[in-house]
C-alpha cells in the first residue's frame, strides 16, 4: 500500500461539545528491496547463419515489483559468453548479432546476462541465454494465390481489412515478411508480419492486381493477389432476391461453394449471355445456422429483372442448384410472423455500407456490406 489518508477529529468537553477535523496523508516511501525479474527465467534462441550484422535475435522481458523510480530503466550487461564480441545488447534488452555467424564455426553460444534496476542501492539479477546457430534457409516460401471480391455502395467504401495471404515455409525457423510494391501503397497496404491486406477508403469500381511478395530473408516469392471491386446501384436493391441456405457458415460458402453456385445460378436465371449476375451480400441469419445470399440480375440494356421473374426461374432450377448446396428457402418477401396476405406485405431493404463483413479463406475473400430487411403489412 503506497499511502493512507486519515481523517482525525478533535472534540472538546464543553456543552455542547465542539469539534473540528483534519486530514492527514501518510505516504509510504518505497525501499528498493526487489530485484529485477526475467520472464522466462532463462532463454533459448536461434539465428540462421549468414544473417546480416544487427539481426535481432531475442527480446529480454524484465519486470520489477518496486515503484517506478526503483525499477526501470534497466541496465543490461553481457557478463560471460561474449568474449569474441559476437553479440550486442541494446538498452531496450534486444540481443543482436555483431558478426555473420557460420554453422561450421560454432553451433551454440551460452551467454550470462545481468540486469540492474534504477534504485539506490541497485538490485541485480541474472539470466542465461542459449543461442543456437542453424543452417540458412534451403526452402523457398510457398503462398496461395488470393482473389478478393469487394461489394460496396457507389463511392462509399470505408476501407479496412479485406483478406489475408496464407504462406508457409518448410524451414522451421524462417520468419516470413510481406511487402507491397510502393506505387500501389496509395490504395492498399499489406501488414509485413501477418500478410493481412488493408484497402484504403474510396476504391473505384474495377479490377486491381497487387504486386505482393513474401520473403524468408533469403528467398523472395511473388504472390498473385487480385481485387475485384463492384459498386452497387440503388436500383439493384429494389430488385433483389434472397436465397437462404441451410447448415453453412459464411466462410465455408465463400471458400467451398461460391464459385460453383455462382456458375449454376447464372445458368439458371440468366436469359442472355450479356446479362450480369450481382451477388450483393451474404449474411448469417441471427439465431440460426442459416445463411442469406442477396443477389440481383442486370439485363444487358442496363435494367434489372423483377424479383417475381427470378423466383420463377429459381423454382424451376432448384433441384440443379441443390446439387451444389442445400437451399432452405427462396425469399422475395419475408413476412414471417406477420398476419397479412402476401400481396399486402411491403418489404424494404437497406444497406449499411460502413458496416463491412469480411469472409476470408486461404484462396478467396468476400467483403460485403451488412443489409437490413424491413417488412410491414399494408392491409
Residue, then its C-alpha position, 0 to 999 in steps of 0.5 A: x500500500x503506497x499511502x493512507x489518508x486519515x481523517x482525525x477529529x478533535x472534540x472538546x468537553x464543553x456543552x455542547x461539545x465542539x469539534x473540528x477535523x483534519x486530514x492527514x496523508x501518510x505516504x509510504x516511501x518505497x525501499x528498493x528491496x526487489x530485484x529485477x525479474x526475467x520472464x522466462x527465467x532463462x532463454x533459448x534462441x536461434x539465428x540462421x547463419x549468414x544473417x546480416x550484422x544487427x539481426x535481432x535475435x531475442x527480446x529480454x522481458x524484465x519486470x520489477x515489483x518496486x515503484x517506478x523510480x526503483x525499477x526501470x530503466x534497466x541496465x543490461x550487461x553481457x557478463x560471460x559468453x561474449x568474449x569474441x564480441x559476437x553479440x550486442x545488447x541494446x538498452x531496450x534488452x534486444x540481443x543482436x548479432x555483431x558478426x555473420x555467424x557460420x554453422x561450421x564455426x560454432x553451433x551454440x553460444x551460452x551467454x550470462x546476462x545481468x540486469x540492474x534496476x534504477x534504485x539506490x542501492x541497485x538490485x541485480x539479477x541474472x539470466x542465461x541465454x542459449x543461442x543456437x546457430x542453424x543452417x540458412x534457409x534451403x526452402x523457398x516460401x510457398x503462398x496461395x494465390x488470393x482473389x478478393x471480391x469487394x461489394x460496396x455502395x457507389x463511392x462509399x467504401x470505408x476501407x479496412x481489412x479485406x483478406x489475408x495471404x496464407x504462406x508457409x515455409x518448410x524451414x522451421x525457423x524462417x520468419x516470413x515478411x510481406x511487402x507491397x510494391x510502393x506505387x500501389x501503397x496509395x490504395x492498399x497496404x499489406x501488414x509485413x508480419x501477418x500478410x493481412x491486406x488493408x484497402x484504403x477508403x474510396x476504391x473505384x469500381x474495377x479490377x486491381x492486381x497487387x504486386x505482393x511478395x513474401x520473403x524468408x530473408x533469403x528467398x523472395x516469392x511473388x504472390x498473385x493477389x487480385x481485387x475485384x471491386x463492384x459498386x452497387x446501384x440503388x436500383x439493384x436493391x429494389x430488385x433483389x432476391x434472397x436465397x437462404x441456405x441451410x447448415x453453412x457458415x459464411x466462410x465455408x460458402x465463400x471458400x467451398x461453394x461460391x464459385x460453383x453456385x455462382x456458375x449454376x445460378x447464372x445458368x439458371x436465371x440468366x436469359x442472355x449471355x450479356x446479362x450480369x449476375x450481382x451477388x450483393x451480400x451474404x449474411x448469417x441469419x441471427x439465431x440460426x445456422x442459416x445463411x442469406x445470399x442477396x443477389x440481383x440480375x442486370x439485363x444487358x440494356x442496363x435494367x434489372x429483372x423483377x424479383x417475381x421473374x427470378x423466383x420463377x426461374x429459381x423454382x424451376x432450377x432448384x433441384x440443379x442448384x441443390x446439387x451444389x448446396x442445400x437451399x432452405x428457402x427462396x425469399x422475395x418477401x419475408x413476412x414471417x410472423x406477420x398476419x397479412x396476405x402476401x400481396x399486402x406485405x411491403x418489404x424494404x431493404x437497406x444497406x449499411x455500407x460502413x458496416x463491412x463483413x469480411x469472409x476470408x479463406x486461404x484462396x478467396x475473400x468476400x467483403x460485403x456490406x451488412x443489409x437490413x430487411x424491413x417488412x410491414x403489412x399494408x392491409 
